[in-house]
Amino acid sequence: MQSFLKPVAAILVLFSASQFVLISGQEANQQRPRRVTPAEDQSASNSGKPSTQEVDEGDVVRVDTQLVSVPAVVTTPTGRPLAGLRNENFMLFENGQQQKITDFTTTEAPFEIAILLDTSGSTRADVALIRQAASAFIDGLRPGDRVAIVGFGTGRPGRGLVPQVDVLAKLTDDRKTLRAAIENLGTSNGTPFYDALERIADEIFREPPREELRGRRAIVALTDGVDSSSNAEFQNARSKVLRAGVASYFIQVNTEEFVEDRLLKNCQDDGALTLSTKQVQRYRRVFHPKSKPEDFVAFCEMGSFERMQMSRDLYNLARREMNELAKTSGGTNFVAASLQDARAAFSRVAAEIGTQYSLGYYPTNKTRDGKFRTIRVEVQGTKDKPVVRAREGYYAPKG
């Protein structure tokens, strides 16, 4: 990343100049339904009230009536968030049919965010600056905002050094605790990016959000989109993040030229890069699924053309997957060509998360067909022509 890796402020920060993302475009559509117990169902029937449960992106719920939550960001054409909107300003459509908005949360609510600080690879020299940037963000928190600190470390199970995900602080608004966690940030010899996404979904955002926090949970990643050592696959991590109702923001850093230059060096040269065995095998499964595992083992024995092509394929795939995940979860992407771009993008992300609206509705379509239903949100009654960004749909219950 050369001179770009200087102080960077981010919420969930992922720098990865020395590893690669291997992602599958397949989507995990099969979800296990959450079931309402007979006692709960009977109780709801006797009371005359519908049995309700919130549906997150990609989730399947086995209840009579489900509340669908739709986080939405509304901005001017220049990107300035529009605050102060009311329920009547919004129109919501499912598969083209207008729905009645029954739940509406204003922009005054706090948010919950996981901060992931990646100090692997070429960012190790910038640990002090990354700490300063994270601390600056902590200083700007509002009352009620809660943050978790997650980092990458290096464990020592058996022989060799293995990258691992470290939860340094769970969700809290205690700034002293958060600053102490940032100071304990270590370094790693790899980037278990997908493992971190799963850990955040499973642990940080395991519990359903409180009413005032619905639609205000986010992952924000400043990254080139690379992973070197995860046991998890992207599609599984993606499914967990969506089920947790977490919006994904990516500030995309282009380190491709920097990495390619080091990949083309002889493996014995100082500063050379090699792909891990896990990376190479993931690449094989995604791009050459019919090939044999033994055909993709010795990265250092590959020719320059093969190394270059592998690098470019992985970068392009990573960008496509980051764009897709941000779009389906209600987040967005920013391209950062410089440190100034990254800072500006970070400021916009922080402003958006603080001004999100959360809409909720009970679908008029009660059919349990398991199909994907599209969602469209429109805004009316504003001076400027608004730009609306919201989750694009969900999977209906099945059976």
Summary of the structure (lengths in Angstrom):
residues: 399
radius of gyration: 22.0
end to end distance: 50.6
largest distance: 74.6
contacts: 1332
relative contact order: 0.23
helix: 34%
strand: 25%
